[in-house]
Amino acid sequence: MLTFCPVCANVLVVEEGPKCLRFACNSCPYVQNINRKISHRVYPKLKEMDDVLGGASAWENVDSTEVTCPKCEHKRAFFMQIQTRSADEPMTTFYKCCNMDCAHRWRD
């Protein structure tokens, strides 16, 4: 967590004071003693699989192939290939079961 100087708005640094740690500004004489543990966590919102793959519309114009669904064992699935890693790695193939009652998604 970054803490900013209330006087000049620069980032405060942590330094050792005479008796404790303190926040100090490198630009002005502002100093604030630290008298308790300070922690702050921010958890990023993870994207849903559809957001990463382009949403429901991404599956509208894809081809199907003969592959067995691991959930319902239907024999066909829609597929699309996306480069998810660096260019020297192979593309990732995403599948969606053609059985609309199942519509299971997986990747290879």
MODELLER restraints for C-alpha pairs under 7 A, 6 or more apart:
rsr = mdl.restraints
at = mdl.atoms
rsr.add(forms.Gaussian(group=physical.xy_distance, feature=features.Distance(at['CA:1:A'], at['CA:40:A']), mean=6.16, stdev=0.5))
rsr.add(forms.Gaussian(group=physical.xy_distance, feature=features.Distance(at['CA:2:A'], at['CA:11:A']), mean=6.75, stdev=0.5))
rsr.add(forms.Gaussian(group=physical.xy_distance, feature=features.Distance(at['CA:3:A'], at['CA:11:A']), mean=5.96, stdev=0.5))
rsr.add(forms.Gaussian(group=physical.xy_distance, feature=features.Distance(at['CA:3:A'], at['CA:12:A']), mean=5.65, stdev=0.5))
rsr.add(forms.Gaussian(group=physical.xy_distance, feature=features.Distance(at['CA:4:A'], at['CA:10:A']), mean=5.48, stdev=0.5))
rsr.add(forms.Gaussian(group=physical.xy_distance, feature=features.Distance(at['CA:4:A'], at['CA:11:A']), mean=4.50, stdev=0.5))
rsr.add(forms.Gaussian(group=physical.xy_distance, feature=features.Distance(at['CA:4:A'], at['CA:12:A']), mean=5.34, stdev=0.5))
rsr.add(forms.Gaussian(group=physical.xy_distance, feature=features.Distance(at['CA:5:A'], at['CA:11:A']), mean=6.16, stdev=0.5))
rsr.add(forms.Gaussian(group=physical.xy_distance, feature=features.Distance(at['CA:5:A'], at['CA:12:A']), mean=5.87, stdev=0.5))
rsr.add(forms.Gaussian(group=physical.xy_distance, feature=features.Distance(at['CA:5:A'], at['CA:25:A']), mean=6.38, stdev=0.5))
rsr.add(forms.Gaussian(group=physical.xy_distance, feature=features.Distance(at['CA:10:A'], at['CA:25:A']), mean=6.95, stdev=0.5))
rsr.add(forms.Gaussian(group=physical.xy_distance, feature=features.Distance(at['CA:11:A'], at['CA:25:A']), mean=6.89, stdev=0.5))
rsr.add(forms.Gaussian(group=physical.xy_distance, feature=features.Distance(at['CA:12:A'], at['CA:23:A']), mean=5.69, stdev=0.5))
rsr.add(forms.Gaussian(group=physical.xy_distance, feature=features.Distance(at['CA:12:A'], at['CA:24:A']), mean=5.34, stdev=0.5))
rsr.add(forms.Gaussian(group=physical.xy_distance, feature=features.Distance(at['CA:12:A'], at['CA:25:A']), mean=4.85, stdev=0.5))
rsr.add(forms.Gaussian(group=physical.xy_distance, feature=features.Distance(at['CA:13:A'], at['CA:23:A']), mean=5.48, stdev=0.5))
rsr.add(forms.Gaussian(group=physical.xy_distance, feature=features.Distance(at['CA:13:A'], at['CA:24:A']), mean=5.40, stdev=0.5))
rsr.add(forms.Gaussian(group=physical.xy_distance, feature=features.Distance(at['CA:13:A'], at['CA:25:A']), mean=6.35, stdev=0.5))
rsr.add(forms.Gaussian(group=physical.xy_distance, feature=features.Distance(at['CA:14:A'], at['CA:21:A']), mean=6.71, stdev=0.5))
rsr.add(forms.Gaussian(group=physical.xy_distance, feature=features.Distance(at['CA:14:A'], at['CA:22:A']), mean=5.61, stdev=0.5))
rsr.add(forms.Gaussian(group=physical.xy_distance, feature=features.Distance(at['CA:14:A'], at['CA:23:A']), mean=4.68, stdev=0.5))
rsr.add(forms.Gaussian(group=physical.xy_distance, feature=features.Distance(at['CA:14:A'], at['CA:24:A']), mean=6.27, stdev=0.5))
rsr.add(forms.Gaussian(group=physical.xy_distance, feature=features.Distance(at['CA:15:A'], at['CA:21:A']), mean=5.75, stdev=0.5))
rsr.add(forms.Gaussian(group=physical.xy_distance, feature=features.Distance(at['CA:15:A'], at['CA:22:A']), mean=5.55, stdev=0.5))
rsr.add(forms.Gaussian(group=physical.xy_distance, feature=features.Distance(at['CA:15:A'], at['CA:23:A']), mean=6.34, stdev=0.5))
rsr.add(forms.Gaussian(group=physical.xy_distance, feature=features.Distance(at['CA:15:A'], at['CA:24:A']), mean=6.73, stdev=0.5))
rsr.add(forms.Gaussian(group=physical.xy_distance, feature=features.Distance(at['CA:16:A'], at['CA:22:A']), mean=6.22, stdev=0.5))
rsr.add(forms.Gaussian(group=physical.xy_distance, feature=features.Distance(at['CA:20:A'], at['CA:33:A']), mean=6.97, stdev=0.5))
rsr.add(forms.Gaussian(group=physical.xy_distance, feature=features.Distance(at['CA:20:A'], at['CA:34:A']), mean=6.93, stdev=0.5))
rsr.add(forms.Gaussian(group=physical.xy_distance, feature=features.Distance(at['CA:21:A'], at['CA:33:A']), mean=6.30, stdev=0.5))
rsr.add(forms.Gaussian(group=physical.xy_distance, feature=features.Distance(at['CA:21:A'], at['CA:34:A']), mean=5.61, stdev=0.5))
rsr.add(forms.Gaussian(group=physical.xy_distance, feature=features.Distance(at['CA:22:A'], at['CA:31:A']), mean=6.77, stdev=0.5))
rsr.add(forms.Gaussian(group=physical.xy_distance, feature=features.Distance(at['CA:22:A'], at['CA:32:A']), mean=5.50, stdev=0.5))
rsr.add(forms.Gaussian(group=physical.xy_distance, feature=features.Distance(at['CA:22:A'], at['CA:33:A']), mean=4.12, stdev=0.5))
rsr.add(forms.Gaussian(group=physical.xy_distance, feature=features.Distance(at['CA:22:A'], at['CA:34:A']), mean=4.86, stdev=0.5))
rsr.add(forms.Gaussian(group=physical.xy_distance, feature=features.Distance(at['CA:23:A'], at['CA:31:A']), mean=5.66, stdev=0.5))
rsr.add(forms.Gaussian(group=physical.xy_distance, feature=features.Distance(at['CA:23:A'], at['CA:32:A']), mean=5.07, stdev=0.5))
rsr.add(forms.Gaussian(group=physical.xy_distance, feature=features.Distance(at['CA:23:A'], at['CA:33:A']), mean=6.21, stdev=0.5))
rsr.add(forms.Gaussian(group=physical.xy_distance, feature=features.Distance(at['CA:23:A'], at['CA:34:A']), mean=6.86, stdev=0.5))
rsr.add(forms.Gaussian(group=physical.xy_distance, feature=features.Distance(at['CA:24:A'], at['CA:30:A']), mean=5.96, stdev=0.5))
rsr.add(forms.Gaussian(group=physical.xy_distance, feature=features.Distance(at['CA:24:A'], at['CA:31:A']), mean=4.49, stdev=0.5))
rsr.add(forms.Gaussian(group=physical.xy_distance, feature=features.Distance(at['CA:24:A'], at['CA:32:A']), mean=6.50, stdev=0.5))
rsr.add(forms.Gaussian(group=physical.xy_distance, feature=features.Distance(at['CA:25:A'], at['CA:31:A']), mean=6.58, stdev=0.5))
rsr.add(forms.Gaussian(group=physical.xy_distance, feature=features.Distance(at['CA:50:A'], at['CA:56:A']), mean=6.55, stdev=0.5))
rsr.add(forms.Gaussian(group=physical.xy_distance, feature=features.Distance(at['CA:62:A'], at['CA:78:A']), mean=6.35, stdev=0.5))
rsr.add(forms.Gaussian(group=physical.xy_distance, feature=features.Distance(at['CA:62:A'], at['CA:79:A']), mean=6.39, stdev=0.5))
rsr.add(forms.Gaussian(group=physical.xy_distance, feature=features.Distance(at['CA:62:A'], at['CA:80:A']), mean=6.46, stdev=0.5))
rsr.add(forms.Gaussian(group=physical.xy_distance, feature=features.Distance(at['CA:63:A'], at['CA:78:A']), mean=5.63, stdev=0.5))
rsr.add(forms.Gaussian(group=physical.xy_distance, feature=features.Distance(at['CA:63:A'], at['CA:79:A']), mean=6.16, stdev=0.5))
rsr.add(forms.Gaussian(group=physical.xy_distance, feature=features.Distance(at['CA:64:A'], at['CA:76:A']), mean=6.54, stdev=0.5))
rsr.add(forms.Gaussian(group=physical.xy_distance, feature=features.Distance(at['CA:64:A'], at['CA:77:A']), mean=5.29, stdev=0.5))
rsr.add(forms.Gaussian(group=physical.xy_distance, feature=features.Distance(at['CA:64:A'], at['CA:78:A']), mean=4.00, stdev=0.5))
rsr.add(forms.Gaussian(group=physical.xy_distance, feature=features.Distance(at['CA:64:A'], at['CA:79:A']), mean=5.87, stdev=0.5))
rsr.add(forms.Gaussian(group=physical.xy_distance, feature=features.Distance(at['CA:65:A'], at['CA:76:A']), mean=5.63, stdev=0.5))
rsr.add(forms.Gaussian(group=physical.xy_distance, feature=features.Distance(at['CA:65:A'], at['CA:77:A']), mean=5.68, stdev=0.5))
rsr.add(forms.Gaussian(group=physical.xy_distance, feature=features.Distance(at['CA:65:A'], at['CA:78:A']), mean=6.35, stdev=0.5))
rsr.add(forms.Gaussian(group=physical.xy_distance, feature=features.Distance(at['CA:66:A'], at['CA:75:A']), mean=5.81, stdev=0.5))
rsr.add(forms.Gaussian(group=physical.xy_distance, feature=features.Distance(at['CA:66:A'], at['CA:76:A']), mean=4.64, stdev=0.5))
rsr.add(forms.Gaussian(group=physical.xy_distance, feature=features.Distance(at['CA:66:A'], at['CA:77:A']), mean=6.60, stdev=0.5))
rsr.add(forms.Gaussian(group=physical.xy_distance, feature=features.Distance(at['CA:67:A'], at['CA:75:A']), mean=5.49, stdev=0.5))
rsr.add(forms.Gaussian(group=physical.xy_distance, feature=features.Distance(at['CA:67:A'], at['CA:76:A']), mean=5.25, stdev=0.5))
rsr.add(forms.Gaussian(group=physical.xy_distance, feature=features.Distance(at['CA:67:A'], at['CA:77:A']), mean=6.08, stdev=0.5))
rsr.add(forms.Gaussian(group=physical.xy_distance, feature=features.Distance(at['CA:68:A'], at['CA:74:A']), mean=5.57, stdev=0.5))
rsr.add(forms.Gaussian(group=physical.xy_distance, feature=features.Distance(at['CA:68:A'], at['CA:75:A']), mean=4.51, stdev=0.5))
rsr.add(forms.Gaussian(group=physical.xy_distance, feature=features.Distance(at['CA:68:A'], at['CA:76:A']), mean=6.22, stdev=0.5))
rsr.add(forms.Gaussian(group=physical.xy_distance, feature=features.Distance(at['CA:69:A'], at['CA:75:A']), mean=6.56, stdev=0.5))
rsr.add(forms.Gaussian(group=physical.xy_distance, feature=features.Distance(at['CA:69:A'], at['CA:97:A']), mean=6.02, stdev=0.5))
rsr.add(forms.Gaussian(group=physical.xy_distance, feature=features.Distance(at['CA:71:A'], at['CA:104:A']), mean=6.85, stdev=0.5))
rsr.add(forms.Gaussian(group=physical.xy_distance, feature=features.Distance(at['CA:72:A'], at['CA:102:A']), mean=6.80, stdev=0.5))
rsr.add(forms.Gaussian(group=physical.xy_distance, feature=features.Distance(at['CA:74:A'], at['CA:99:A']), mean=6.61, stdev=0.5))
rsr.add(forms.Gaussian(group=physical.xy_distance, feature=features.Distance(at['CA:76:A'], at['CA:97:A']), mean=6.53, stdev=0.5))
rsr.add(forms.Gaussian(group=physical.xy_distance, feature=features.Distance(at['CA:76:A'], at['CA:98:A']), mean=5.71, stdev=0.5))
rsr.add(forms.Gaussian(group=physical.xy_distance, feature=features.Distance(at['CA:77:A'], at['CA:95:A']), mean=6.04, stdev=0.5))
rsr.add(forms.Gaussian(group=physical.xy_distance, feature=features.Distance(at['CA:77:A'], at['CA:96:A']), mean=5.35, stdev=0.5))
rsr.add(forms.Gaussian(group=physical.xy_distance, feature=features.Distance(at['CA:77:A'], at['CA:97:A']), mean=4.28, stdev=0.5))
rsr.add(forms.Gaussian(group=physical.xy_distance, feature=features.Distance(at['CA:77:A'], at['CA:98:A']), mean=4.71, stdev=0.5))
rsr.add(forms.Gaussian(group=physical.xy_distance, feature=features.Distance(at['CA:78:A'], at['CA:95:A']), mean=5.50, stdev=0.5))
rsr.add(forms.Gaussian(group=physical.xy_distance, feature=features.Distance(at['CA:78:A'], at['CA:96:A']), mean=5.04, stdev=0.5))
rsr.add(forms.Gaussian(group=physical.xy_distance, feature=features.Distance(at['CA:78:A'], at['CA:97:A']), mean=6.22, stdev=0.5))
rsr.add(forms.Gaussian(group=physical.xy_distance, feature=features.Distance(at['CA:78:A'], at['CA:98:A']), mean=6.15, stdev=0.5))
rsr.add(forms.Gaussian(group=physical.xy_distance, feature=features.Distance(at['CA:79:A'], at['CA:93:A']), mean=6.66, stdev=0.5))
rsr.add(forms.Gaussian(group=physical.xy_distance, feature=features.Distance(at['CA:79:A'], at['CA:94:A']), mean=5.48, stdev=0.5))
rsr.add(forms.Gaussian(group=physical.xy_distance, feature=features.Distance(at['CA:79:A'], at['CA:95:A']), mean=4.40, stdev=0.5))
rsr.add(forms.Gaussian(group=physical.xy_distance, feature=features.Distance(at['CA:79:A'], at['CA:96:A']), mean=6.35, stdev=0.5))
rsr.add(forms.Gaussian(group=physical.xy_distance, feature=features.Distance(at['CA:80:A'], at['CA:93:A']), mean=5.74, stdev=0.5))
rsr.add(forms.Gaussian(group=physical.xy_distance, feature=features.Distance(at['CA:80:A'], at['CA:94:A']), mean=5.40, stdev=0.5))
rsr.add(forms.Gaussian(group=physical.xy_distance, feature=features.Distance(at['CA:80:A'], at['CA:95:A']), mean=6.74, stdev=0.5))
rsr.add(forms.Gaussian(group=physical.xy_distance, feature=features.Distance(at['CA:81:A'], at['CA:91:A']), mean=6.02, stdev=0.5))
rsr.add(forms.Gaussian(group=physical.xy_distance, feature=features.Distance(at['CA:81:A'], at['CA:92:A']), mean=5.52, stdev=0.5))
rsr.add(forms.Gaussian(group=physical.xy_distance, feature=features.Distance(at['CA:81:A'], at['CA:93:A']), mean=4.39, stdev=0.5))
rsr.add(forms.Gaussian(group=physical.xy_distance, feature=features.Distance(at['CA:81:A'], at['CA:94:A']), mean=6.15, stdev=0.5))
rsr.add(forms.Gaussian(group=physical.xy_distance, feature=features.Distance(at['CA:82:A'], at['CA:91:A']), mean=5.55, stdev=0.5))
rsr.add(forms.Gaussian(group=physical.xy_distance, feature=features.Distance(at['CA:82:A'], at['CA:92:A']), mean=5.44, stdev=0.5))
rsr.add(forms.Gaussian(group=physical.xy_distance, feature=features.Distance(at['CA:82:A'], at['CA:93:A']), mean=6.56, stdev=0.5))
rsr.add(forms.Gaussian(group=physical.xy_distance, feature=features.Distance(at['CA:83:A'], at['CA:91:A']), mean=4.60, stdev=0.5))
rsr.add(forms.Gaussian(group=physical.xy_distance, feature=features.Distance(at['CA:83:A'], at['CA:92:A']), mean=6.10, stdev=0.5))
rsr.add(forms.Gaussian(group=physical.xy_distance, feature=features.Distance(at['CA:84:A'], at['CA:91:A']), mean=6.63, stdev=0.5))
rsr.add(forms.Gaussian(group=physical.xy_distance, feature=features.Distance(at['CA:84:A'], at['CA:92:A']), mean=6.36, stdev=0.5))
rsr.add(forms.Gaussian(group=physical.xy_distance, feature=features.Distance(at['CA:92:A'], at['CA:107:A']), mean=6.98, stdev=0.5))
rsr.add(forms.Gaussian(group=physical.xy_distance, feature=features.Distance(at['CA:92:A'], at['CA:108:A']), mean=6.30, stdev=0.5))
rsr.add(forms.Gaussian(group=physical.xy_distance, feature=features.Distance(at['CA:93:A'], at['CA:107:A']), mean=5.58, stdev=0.5))
rsr.add(forms.Gaussian(group=physical.xy_distance, feature=features.Distance(at['CA:93:A'], at['CA:108:A']), mean=5.29, stdev=0.5))
rsr.add(forms.Gaussian(group=physical.xy_distance, feature=features.Distance(at['CA:94:A'], at['CA:106:A']), mean=5.96, stdev=0.5))
rsr.add(forms.Gaussian(group=physical.xy_distance, feature=features.Distance(at['CA:94:A'], at['CA:107:A']), mean=4.30, stdev=0.5))
rsr.add(forms.Gaussian(group=physical.xy_distance, feature=features.Distance(at['CA:94:A'], at['CA:108:A']), mean=6.46, stdev=0.5))
rsr.add(forms.Gaussian(group=physical.xy_distance, feature=features.Distance(at['CA:95:A'], at['CA:105:A']), mean=5.54, stdev=0.5))
rsr.add(forms.Gaussian(group=physical.xy_distance, feature=features.Distance(at['CA:95:A'], at['CA:106:A']), mean=5.34, stdev=0.5))
rsr.add(forms.Gaussian(group=physical.xy_distance, feature=features.Distance(at['CA:95:A'], at['CA:107:A']), mean=5.78, stdev=0.5))
rsr.add(forms.Gaussian(group=physical.xy_distance, feature=features.Distance(at['CA:96:A'], at['CA:103:A']), mean=5.81, stdev=0.5))
rsr.add(forms.Gaussian(group=physical.xy_distance, feature=features.Distance(at['CA:96:A'], at['CA:104:A']), mean=5.62, stdev=0.5))
rsr.add(forms.Gaussian(group=physical.xy_distance, feature=features.Distance(at['CA:96:A'], at['CA:105:A']), mean=4.45, stdev=0.5))
rsr.add(forms.Gaussian(group=physical.xy_distance, feature=features.Distance(at['CA:96:A'], at['CA:106:A']), mean=6.69, stdev=0.5))
rsr.add(forms.Gaussian(group=physical.xy_distance, feature=features.Distance(at['CA:97:A'], at['CA:103:A']), mean=4.71, stdev=0.5))
rsr.add(forms.Gaussian(group=physical.xy_distance, feature=features.Distance(at['CA:97:A'], at['CA:104:A']), mean=5.27, stdev=0.5))
rsr.add(forms.Gaussian(group=physical.xy_distance, feature=features.Distance(at['CA:97:A'], at['CA:105:A']), mean=6.50, stdev=0.5))
